[in-house]
Amino acid sequence: MDPQEDQTKKPSKKEAAKAERLRRKQELAAASAAAAGVSSVSIDEADPLASNYGEIPLIELQSKSIAVQQWTEIGSLGESLKESSVLIRGRVHSIRAVSKKMVFVVVREKGFTVQCVLTVKPEVVSLQMVKFVTNLNKESFVDVEGVVSVPASPLKATTQQVEIQVSKVYCVNKALPTLPINIEDAARSESEIEAALQAGEQFVRVNQDTRLNNRVLDLRTPANQGIFRIQYQVEKIFRHFLEDEGFVGIHTPKLMGGSSEGGSAVFRLQYKGGVPACLAQSPQLHKQMSICGDFARVFEVGPVFRAEDSFTHRHLCEFTGLDVEMEIKQHYSEVMDIVDRLFVAMFDHLKQNCQKLLEAVGKQYPFEPLVYLPKTLRLTFQEGVQMLKEAGVEVDPLGDLNTEAERRLGQLVFEKYKTQFYILHRYPLAVRPFYTMPCPDDNAYSNSFDVFIRGEEIISGAQRVHVPEFLEERAKACGIDVKTISTYIDSFRYGAPPHGGFGVGLERVVMLYCNLNNIRKTSLFPRDPQRIAP
């Protein structure tokens, strides 16, 4: 045999090294897939473009090296990047194979979607590459590299109005082939489902328990992405507004020796050495003690625990409390002034800066924008009772308003004053916590208030009792063991300024602002009397 002919049949060192890298890549991909319990899409060794696609081996994702690639977020893809080469990472949202030579893949990141196109082209995309992508499972993470193009017609199925002509695609992490819930099903509005039924088509209706049992998947819908990004904006404005008003952020303990609110709705436990303790029902006592510690104005964002067996649309056993406490110079209306300006600033911010998020929520859960006044309406409790009485609703003038009465009053206020956000103050003392200051002109009422959105209460606030002897008397009258809150009462014996404050549930604010029908929609992983997982 001619030695020269024999030499041509032997692979070069470069080709041998490439073949070895491919073999190791396949072995590692198979091992990674086996460890994850999923099947691996095979790579054709004979495919000259095999290095342009496949599953990234686990070892490559273990921070093996510092990345030098320039990544582009899907949400930033636009016509200005036309003909630019980009590298994106996201989830496989949908796959539509047109033929063996062409497949469309919609990739999603942070709620934004872009269409990626793979068309068989020499030295760019092979048949095997199209097959690999076609067999990817929905919700798998992929890296896609390609060139941005602008389609002739607007795209209806994606948020971004550009396409990526794909040259490389790698599976970073593979999702199971069958998911407990389909993201498209979970994202449909009730009106879409009903319209389909009228047309003789049936869509899957994903109920609330199924959503919450599979919350990680449910959170991926555009509406949920909007809800929790809006929730963050509410918290951000709460913090920033109060900081600008001279408030200091604090963190109070959630383990307490006694009840902070009174009553039986408390999670009890044993502390070290068998000492009885409970989870804080609010930061109330400690934020007041902080005022006595000369902080003058404080706020807190933190967890609140209520052990009440409430199976309503607006109650949770754990929620995020937004709490405020401040010195009062002369009148408890100073606290209501803060509430007024804080929430008007919050609503203005949401309306001006969160339009896309609100649209994402409204697409699945349609709602009318909140109607509010530049200067928040204030009514006394007695004025509210009188409005209800004139409308034929009888309520106890010295009792609390039930849910039905609150909703009816909300309707009456909207009809008369054209606002869905208002303050009701001077509540009966008998229905307020022990630390609430009575009115100076009538001890049957108190220097306290509630705030309402769309006819539902979101805030309770008041001037606090800062005289220790009177505070002790009020605690006993409310059935609280004074020994369990002795350090709290003692803090007022060393000199305390008049003060007041309020608390609001973050989840309830977002629920009512977006007019959602259940607070579990605005709790990331809700905890209620029947749910403590996931």
C-alpha positions in Angstrom: 0.0 0.0 0.0 1.2 3.4 -0.8 2.4 5.1 2.4 1.0 8.4 1.2 -2.5 6.8 0.6 -2.4 5.3 4.1 -1.5 8.6 5.6 -4.6 10.3 4.1 -6.9 7.8 5.9 -5.5 8.6 9.3 -7.2 11.4 11.1 -5.0 14.4 11.9 -4.2 15.3 15.5 -6.7 18.1 15.3 -9.5 15.8 14.1 -8.6 13.2 16.6 -8.8 15.8 19.4 -12.1 17.1 18.2 -13.5 13.5 18.0 -12.3 12.9 21.6 -13.9 16.1 22.8 -17.2 15.1 21.2 -17.0 11.6 22.7 -16.4 13.0 26.2 -19.1 15.6 25.7 -21.6 12.8 24.9 -20.5 10.7 27.8 -20.8 13.6 30.2 -24.2 14.7 28.8 -25.5 11.2 29.1 -24.2 10.9 32.7 -25.7 14.3 33.6 -29.1 13.3 32.0 -29.1 9.9 33.8 -28.4 11.7 37.2 -31.3 14.0 36.5 -33.6 11.1 35.5 -34.2 12.4 32.0 -33.3 11.0 28.6 -30.5 12.6 26.6 -30.9 13.7 23.0 -28.1 12.1 21.1 -25.6 14.0 19.0 -24.7 12.6 15.7 -20.9 12.0 15.7 -20.9 12.2 11.9 -22.5 15.7 11.9 -19.8 18.2 11.1 -21.8 20.8 13.1 -22.2 18.7 16.2 -20.2 21.3 18.2 -23.0 23.9 17.6 -25.6 22.2 19.6 -26.2 19.6 22.4 -26.5 19.4 26.1 -23.9 21.3 28.1 -22.1 18.8 30.4 -22.7 19.4 34.1 -18.9 19.9 34.7 -19.0 22.9 32.4 -21.8 24.5 34.5 -19.9 24.0 37.8 -18.2 27.4 37.5 -15.4 25.6 35.8 -14.2 28.9 34.2 -15.1 32.6 34.3 -17.4 33.4 31.4 -16.2 35.9 28.8 -19.4 35.9 26.7 -21.5 39.0 26.3 -25.1 38.1 27.2 -28.2 39.9 26.0 -31.4 40.0 28.0 -34.5 39.0 25.9 -36.3 42.0 27.2 -33.8 44.3 25.6 -34.0 42.8 22.1 -35.3 45.3 19.6 -34.9 46.6 16.0 -31.8 48.6 17.1 -29.9 45.2 17.3 -30.8 44.2 13.7 -28.0 42.1 12.2 -26.2 42.0 15.5 -24.9 38.7 16.9 -26.4 38.0 20.3 -26.3 35.3 23.0 -29.3 34.7 25.1 -30.4 32.3 27.9 -34.0 31.4 28.7 -36.6 28.8 28.9 -38.2 26.9 26.0 -41.6 28.4 26.0 -42.9 26.7 22.9 -41.7 24.7 19.9 -43.3 24.6 16.4 -41.7 22.3 13.8 -42.6 23.5 10.3 -40.7 20.6 8.6 -37.6 18.5 9.1 -35.6 21.4 8.0 -37.2 24.2 10.0 -38.3 24.8 13.5 -39.5 27.9 15.5 -38.7 28.0 19.2 -40.0 30.7 21.5 -37.6 31.4 24.3 -38.7 33.2 27.5 -36.8 35.2 30.1 -38.3 37.2 33.0 -41.7 37.2 31.2 -40.3 38.5 27.9 -40.3 36.2 24.8 -38.5 36.0 21.5 -38.9 33.8 18.5 -35.8 31.9 17.4 -35.7 30.3 13.9 -33.6 27.3 12.9 -33.4 26.6 9.2 -31.1 24.1 7.7 -28.2 25.9 6.0 -24.8 24.6 5.0 -22.1 25.1 7.6 -24.6 26.8 10.0 -27.6 24.5 10.8 -27.8 20.8 10.2 -30.8 18.4 10.0 -29.6 16.8 13.2 -29.5 20.3 14.9 -33.1 20.9 14.0 -34.0 17.5 15.3 -32.2 18.2 18.5 -34.1 21.4 19.1 -37.5 19.9 18.1 -37.0 17.2 20.8 -36.3 19.7 23.6 -38.8 19.7 26.4 -40.8 22.8 27.3 -39.4 24.9 30.2 -35.9 23.6 29.6 -33.1 26.2 29.9 -31.2 26.9 26.7 -28.4 29.1 25.5 -29.1 30.4 22.0 -26.6 32.3 19.7 -27.6 33.9 16.5 -28.3 37.1 14.5 -31.2 39.4 15.1 -33.5 40.0 12.2 -36.8 42.0 11.8 -39.7 40.0 10.4 -41.9 41.6 7.7 -45.1 41.2 9.7 -45.7 41.9 13.4 -45.3 38.9 15.7 -48.4 38.1 17.8 -47.0 35.3 20.0 -44.0 37.1 21.5 -43.3 40.2 23.4 -40.2 41.1 21.3 -40.8 42.1 17.7 -37.6 40.7 16.4 -36.4 37.1 15.6 -33.1 35.4 16.1 -31.7 33.4 13.2 -30.0 30.7 15.2 -26.5 29.4 14.6 -25.9 27.6 18.0 -28.1 26.2 20.7 -27.3 24.3 23.8 -29.5 22.8 26.5 -28.3 24.1 29.9 -30.8 22.2 32.0 -33.6 19.9 30.8 -37.1 20.0 32.2 -39.2 16.8 32.5 -41.1 15.9 29.4 -44.5 16.1 31.2 -45.2 19.0 33.7 -47.9 19.0 36.4 -49.4 22.1 34.9 -49.0 23.7 31.5 -47.8 27.3 31.6 -50.1 28.3 28.8 -53.1 26.8 30.6 -52.1 28.6 33.9 -51.8 31.9 32.0 -55.3 31.9 30.4 -57.9 34.4 31.6 -61.4 33.2 32.6 -62.9 35.1 29.7 -60.6 33.1 27.2 -61.7 29.9 28.7 -65.4 30.9 28.5 -65.0 32.1 24.9 -63.4 28.8 24.0 -66.4 26.9 25.5 -68.8 29.0 23.5 -66.8 28.1 20.4 -67.0 24.4 21.2 -63.4 24.2 22.3 -62.3 23.2 25.8 -59.3 24.6 27.6 -57.9 23.2 30.9 -59.0 25.4 33.9 -56.2 25.3 36.5 -57.8 25.7 39.9 -56.2 27.5 42.9 -55.1 24.4 44.8 -53.4 23.0 41.7 -51.6 26.3 41.2 -50.4 26.5 44.8 -49.3 22.9 44.9 -47.2 23.6 41.8 -46.4 27.2 42.7 -42.9 27.2 41.0 -44.6 26.6 37.7 -47.5 28.9 38.4 -45.2 31.8 39.2 -43.9 31.7 35.6 -47.1 33.1 34.1 -47.0 36.7 32.8 -49.7 37.8 35.4 -47.7 36.4 38.3 -44.5 37.9 37.1 -46.4 41.2 37.0 -48.0 40.8 40.4 -44.8 40.2 42.3 -42.9 42.8 40.5 -45.7 45.3 41.4 -45.5 44.0 44.9 -41.8 44.9 45.0 -42.6 48.4 43.7 -45.1 48.9 46.5 -42.5 47.9 49.1 -39.8 50.1 47.4 -42.0 53.2 47.5 -43.0 52.5 51.1 -39.3 52.5 52.1 -38.1 55.4 49.9 -41.0 57.7 50.9 -40.6 57.1 54.6 -36.8 57.5 54.4 -37.3 60.9 52.8 -39.7 61.8 55.6 -37.0 61.1 58.2 -38.0 57.5 59.2 -35.5 54.9 60.2 -35.9 51.2 59.1 -35.8 48.7 62.0 -36.1 45.0 62.5 -38.0 43.7 65.5 -38.0 40.2 67.1 -40.5 37.6 65.9 -40.2 35.5 69.0 -42.0 37.0 71.9 -42.7 36.0 75.5 -46.4 37.2 75.2 -49.1 38.2 72.8 -48.6 41.6 71.0 -52.3 42.0 70.1 -54.2 40.0 72.6 -56.8 37.4 71.8 -56.2 33.7 70.9 -55.0 34.2 67.3 -51.4 33.5 68.2 -48.9 30.7 67.4 -47.6 29.4 70.7 -44.4 27.5 71.2 -41.9 26.6 73.9 -38.7 28.5 74.1 -35.5 27.3 75.6 -36.0 25.6 79.0 -39.7 25.2 78.3 -40.4 28.9 78.6 -43.7 29.7 76.9 -43.4 31.9 73.8 -45.2 32.9 70.7 -44.6 34.3 67.2 -45.2 38.0 66.9 -48.7 39.0 65.7 -47.2 42.4 64.8 -44.1 44.5 65.6 -46.4 46.8 67.6 -44.8 46.6 71.0 -41.2 46.8 69.8 -41.7 49.6 67.4 -43.3 51.6 70.2 -40.3 50.7 72.4 -38.1 52.0 69.6 -39.9 55.4 69.8 -39.1 55.4 73.5 -35.5 54.7 72.5 -35.5 58.1 70.8 -35.7 57.0 67.2 -38.6 59.4 66.7 -39.8 57.8 63.4 -39.4 54.2 62.5 -40.8 51.7 59.9 -40.4 48.0 59.3 -41.0 45.5 56.5 -41.2 42.0 58.0 -43.2 38.8 58.5 -46.4 38.8 60.7 -48.0 35.7 62.1 -51.7 35.2 62.9 -53.0 31.8 64.0 -56.6 32.6 63.3 -58.8 30.0 61.5 -59.9 32.4 58.8 -60.7 30.8 55.5 -61.6 34.0 53.7 -60.2 35.5 50.5 -58.2 38.1 52.4 -56.6 36.3 55.4 -53.3 34.5 55.8 -51.5 32.9 58.7 -48.3 34.6 57.6 -48.0 37.8 55.7 -45.6 40.7 55.1 -46.3 43.7 57.4 -45.5 47.3 56.4 -45.4 49.0 59.8 -44.9 52.6 60.8 -44.5 54.4 64.2 -43.8 58.1 64.9 -43.8 60.8 67.5 -47.0 62.9 67.6 -46.5 66.6 68.3 -50.1 67.6 68.8 -52.7 65.5 67.0 -53.1 61.9 65.7 -54.0 63.4 62.3 -50.3 63.8 61.8 -50.2 60.0 61.3 -53.1 60.1 58.9 -51.2 62.8 56.9 -48.3 60.3 56.4 -50.8 57.7 55.3 -52.4 60.1 52.8 -49.2 61.3 51.2 -47.5 57.8 51.2 -50.3 56.0 49.4 -51.0 58.7 46.9 -47.3 58.7 46.1 -47.4 54.9 45.8 -50.5 54.9 43.5 -49.0 57.6 41.4 -45.8 55.7 41.0 -47.6 52.5 40.0 -49.8 54.3 37.5 -46.9 56.2 35.9 -44.1 53.6 36.0 -45.7 50.1 36.0 -48.0 50.2 33.0 -46.6 47.1 31.3 -46.7 45.1 34.6 -50.3 46.2 35.2 -51.2 45.2 31.7 -49.7 41.8 32.2 -51.9 41.3 35.3 -55.0 42.8 33.7 -54.7 40.5 30.7 -55.4 37.4 32.8 -57.3 39.2 35.6 -59.1 42.2 34.1 -59.6 45.2 36.5 -60.4 48.8 36.4 -57.7 51.2 37.6 -58.0 52.4 41.2 -59.9 55.7 41.6 -58.3 58.0 44.3 -58.1 61.6 45.1 -55.0 63.8 45.3 -55.9 64.6 48.9 -57.3 61.5 50.6 -60.9 61.7 51.9 -61.3 61.4 55.7 -64.6 60.5 57.4 -65.4 59.9 61.0 -66.7 56.5 62.0 -70.0 58.1 63.0 -70.3 59.7 59.6 -69.8 56.3 58.0 -72.4 54.8 60.2 -74.8 57.6 59.3 -74.2 57.0 55.6 -75.0 53.3 56.1 -78.1 54.0 58.1 -79.4 56.3 55.4 -78.8 53.5 52.9 -80.9 51.1 55.0 -77.9 49.3 56.6 -78.2 49.0 60.4 -74.9 48.8 62.3 -73.9 49.1 66.0 -72.6 52.7 66.5 -70.2 51.3 69.1 -69.3 48.1 67.3 -67.1 47.2 64.4 -68.1 47.1 60.8 -68.4 43.6 59.3 -67.2 42.8 55.8 -70.6 43.4 54.2 -70.9 46.8 55.9 -67.4 47.8 54.8 -68.1 46.9 51.2 -71.5 48.8 51.2 -69.8 51.8 52.7 -67.1 51.7 50.0 -69.9 51.8 47.4 -71.6 54.7 49.0 -68.3 56.6 49.4 -67.5 56.1 45.7 -70.9 57.2 44.6 -70.8 60.4 46.7 -67.1 61.3 46.7 -65.7 59.5 43.6 -62.9 57.8 45.4 -62.1 54.1 46.2 -59.4 55.0 48.7 -60.4 56.8 52.0 -59.7 57.0 55.7 -62.4 56.2 58.4 -61.3 57.5 61.9 -62.6 57.8 65.5 -63.4 54.1 65.8 -65.2 52.8 69.0 -62.6 52.1 71.7 -64.2 48.7 72.5 -63.1 47.2 69.1 -59.5 48.5 69.2 -56.3 47.0 70.7 -55.5 47.7 74.4 -52.8 50.3 73.5 -55.2 52.6 71.6 -55.6 56.1 73.0 -59.3 57.1 73.8 -60.8 60.2 72.3 -60.4 63.2 74.6 -64.1 64.3 74.2 -65.7 60.9 74.3 -64.1 57.8 75.8 -66.4 55.5 73.9 -64.4 56.4 70.8 -60.7 56.4 70.1 -58.0 58.2 68.3 -57.8 55.5 65.7 -58.5 54.9 62.0 -58.8 52.3 59.3 -58.0 52.8 55.6 -60.0 51.2 52.8 -59.3 50.3 49.1 -62.3 49.3 47.0 -64.5 48.8 50.1 -62.0 46.5 52.0 -59.8 47.5 55.0 -56.1 47.5 54.4 -54.7 49.6 57.3 -55.3 50.0 61.0 -53.7 52.8 62.9 -54.0 54.9 66.0 -52.4 57.1 68.6 -51.0 54.8 71.3 -51.3 55.0 75.1 -47.9 56.2 76.3 -48.8 56.6 80.0 -47.7 53.3 81.8 -50.4 53.2 84.5 -53.2 53.7 82.0 -51.5 51.2 79.6 -51.4 48.6 82.3 -55.1 49.2 83.1 -56.1 48.8 79.4 -54.1 45.6 79.0 -55.8 44.0 82.0 -59.2 45.1 80.7 -58.4 43.3 77.4 -57.5 40.1 79.2 -53.7 40.3 78.7 -51.4 39.0 81.3 -49.4 42.1 82.3 -46.4 40.0 83.4 -45.9 38.8 79.8 -45.5 42.4 78.5 -43.9 44.0 81.6 -40.7 45.1 79.7 -43.0 46.8 77.1 -44.9 48.7 79.8 -41.8 49.5 81.7 -40.3 51.2 78.7 -42.9 54.0 79.1 -41.9 54.5 82.8 -38.6 56.2 81.7 -40.3 59.0 79.8 -42.2 58.5 76.5 -43.4 61.0 73.9 -47.0 60.9 72.5 -46.9 58.7 69.4 -48.9 56.7 66.9 -48.6 54.6 63.9 -50.2 52.0 61.6 -49.7 48.6 60.0 -50.7 47.4 56.5 -50.4 44.0 54.8 -48.3 44.1 51.7 -50.2 41.3 50.0 -53.6 43.0 50.7 -52.5 46.3 49.2 -51.5 44.6 45.9 -54.6 42.4 45.9 -56.9 45.3 46.2 -55.0 47.7 44.0 -55.2 45.1 41.2 -58.7 44.1 42.3 -57.8 40.4 42.6 -60.3 38.0 44.2 -57.9 36.2 46.6 -54.9 37.2 48.7 -53.2 33.9 47.9 -52.6 35.4 44.4 -50.4 38.0 46.0 -48.5 35.8 48.4 -45.4 34.1 46.9 -45.8 30.9 48.9 -49.0 31.4 50.9 -49.6 30.1 54.4 -53.1 29.6 55.6 -54.9 27.3 58.0 -54.7 24.4 55.5 -51.4 25.1 53.8 -47.8 25.1 55.0 -46.1 23.9 51.7 -44.5 24.3 49.3 
